[in-house]
């Protein structure tokens, strides 16, 4: 250990105040830390758990400096924190992960180029800022692709599947001709992710490979273990360790991959923070991804990532509220179901309201049980939505 750790009792600052900040704050407070959060909103998922909730815009640099002056370390729960904000905070407290990880991961073209240039496997892509770039991209990537805005896209927002040059042009015009990337459409066998962490001392740790299925571009179900050959899981962990080192991350990182039918792993995207697919680590692993973030950014040894039992996580989106309040009693009548709700006052379609986790002897049993519990929450909606 090269630096003295930040001890329990200290104040950790979190930029952003959604569910990731909430679960981080729960882990940090359990370990005896105080937590300050900052975001433009109030009564937020993280603010409800934090010791102090600051309400300020991310570009209000005076507020950011005041916030950073009052804490011993700053972390964040989303990668779209503006570079100037991270820099202002870094004048007063270490920002972990560092600004470079933010800079790279908040722009798709930059992230993909960073990875490709260092030999990491990425989906074939081309960056687009002009009409000529688009023509070049169609020539190099092909016309079967996914056009994505370069900035501020997540959960499929700012994305269009295209099948011809005309569709690609129309989609780009529809996006307002903003900076974008054209990616080859990957006919993947499945989507998988690795959550990993790196400490101040450079040591890394990874959780087992997680299999993810999406519905309408939003994560729906995660299973650990992923059910792929051990060599694939080991290769994914090796790539994640490489990315943690390349970005000099102190904290947690998630690498999302497409696994092709030929067994090849292609990085889809990075998140330099805990990730939705890692939520099952709270119940299923010795040390959760949130405790791991606390350990890493405070300068401690990383925690054990062992899986206690196969696990499944299903997301609870606002859609489940479409017929009224979900039937919590029905789902909680299953004694092995773990309910996590994020304290959000209003349920909108597509909004992540919470998740369920189930542990079982096999991943399939865990998945079936979690899906059953979700159906019980809103039986009529579940039939309509084919849940
Ligand atoms: P993203 O926001 O980039 O993670 O994309 C959301 C989801 O869209 C992914 O998890 C995939 O299910 C799908 N998707 C994105 N890019 C591609 C691609 N190049 N080929 C096939 N499916 C994709």
Boltz pocket constraint, residues with backbone or C-beta under 6 A from the ligand:
constraints:
  - pocket:
      binder: B
      contacts: [[A, 123], [A, 145], [A, 146], [A, 153], [A, 154], [A, 155], [A, 156], [A, 157], [A, 183], [A, 184], [A, 185], [A, 186], [A, 187], [A, 188], [A, 191], [A, 214], [A, 217], [A, 268], [A, 269]]
      max_distance: 6.0
